[in-house]
Amino acid sequence: MKKHELRIKSNVNCNIYIDTEYTCSAEANHFAKIELDEGEYMIKVENAADPDDYFFTEILLDRDRLIKPTLNGQSDTDSKNEPSVAVSKDKNTRDDARGQKPSTALQISEIVESLAKSKAEDKSQSQQNTNQGPSEVKPVSKEPYADLAKKIDAMYPMVEITGGTFFMGEGNERHQVTLSPYQIGKFEVTQELWEAVMGDNHSAFKGARKPVTNVSWSYCQEFIKKLNQITGKDFRLPTEAEWEFAARGGVVEKVSEYSGNDVLNEVGWSGSNSRGTTHDVGEKNSNKLGLYDMSGNVNEWCLDWYGYYLADSIVDPIGPKDGYKRIARGGSWKSKDFDCGVTKRYHAFPHNSYDNVGLRLCVGTSKGNISGRQLVKEESRPGTITKKIDNVDWKPIVKGVGIVVLAILIVIIADALGIKLPPWVLMMLKNL
């Protein structure tokens, strides 16, 4: 039986389903390639950022035809062949699918099915297939994962983190955090690992041992989902707290400015030494825990939504319950040295990809505690942003008002008692 390669491309990050079964994902403006047997299929293309934004189309893969489905679920064929009509097994499903129109947000630019890879079957087999009705719909074939799982284990070593209590953040944001044990990747996810799992690589600077880039937070979730299917493990992105704890080197007496050293050139690649590119992971020195490149090379996506830290003391924090940007940590090949510090926070849109953002994997419980509040919330109306702060922290406001009131009382009492305040006192009160 011939195998056909279905190629699907969208202008947004999308998830692809074959006969209601999740099959794969495709990054915006890049092809997803799916191998299918002859037969009838219902294709669902879903906006990865909005599951309610999707459309259906039918496809019939004939022995000798190149079929190009249109957005309304109907199809035409290669000019050399007669038109073929795709027929769904379920009339209601077919009618619903053909009536479904893609929304404005999800615009599929191409759905192309190439001719079969295999050579023509012998005459007897062809005759047999001709006499039969449409072939039974079969799920997409999946290669055995055992060998690939072993390869991935060797490719991506993990480091055990015992957990502990530390003070996270800096300045006014400094707060106590306690973490349960977890595992974190020794290296940033490399391009060879990404390619082994996803079969694509859109990194800005190519190299098997260089960190993968140009992967959105959302696309990373698809990578992790597939990786877990292959390995049987529970990989995920680290929380922001887990990332910072690991970058610090765990519980330490003195925290280095960068991950493993106060001199960035010893442990990381930044704008001052990278020569405008990423570098193979593990080329610089590791930190105390044996972790590499946690300062510089690429920023690393974290699990959390971006927001203000909320609690003074918390166990296994996971950030705000919602938001519109995700945390990225560590600085990158084009960052200033100062911006590669272990406490520096960055945020980015989760559905966008960047040439200086990659990822590092983690294993362990993610059922933590809400630990922050959202900074801003996007308005539904395009082009407007409403600065809405949830769960307002009144402590600094009350403190500021109290200082002003105290200063006024001092001036009033001094005047009532006929005491002339020294100029330096007046200057101090004015600065308050």
Secondary structure as UniProt FT lines:
FT   STRAND          3..10
FT   STRAND          14..18
FT   TURN            19..20
FT   STRAND          21..26
FT   TURN            28..29
FT   STRAND          32..37
FT   STRAND          39..47
FT   TURN            48..49
FT   TURN            51..52
FT   STRAND          54..61
FT   STRAND          67..69
FT   TURN            71..72
FT   STRAND          75..77
FT   TURN            79..80
FT   HELIX           91..99
FT   STRAND          108..113
FT   HELIX           123..131
FT   HELIX           146..155
FT   STRAND          158..161
FT   STRAND          164..168
FT   HELIX           171..173
FT   STRAND          175..179
FT   STRAND          182..185
FT   HELIX           191..198
FT   TURN            208..209
FT   HELIX           217..231
FT   STRAND          235..236
FT   HELIX           240..248
FT   TURN            259..260
FT   HELIX           264..267
FT   TURN            271..273
FT   TURN            281..282
FT   TURN            288..289
FT   STRAND          299..305
FT   STRAND          307..309
FT   STRAND          313..315
FT   STRAND          326..329
FT   TURN            333..334
FT   HELIX           337..340
FT   TURN            342..343
FT   STRAND          345..348
FT   TURN            350..351
FT   TURN            355..356
FT   STRAND          357..358
FT   STRAND          362..363
FT   STRAND          372..374
FT   STRAND          377..378
FT   TURN            382..383
FT   STRAND          385..386
FT   HELIX           395..416
FT   TURN            417..418
FT   HELIX           423..431
//
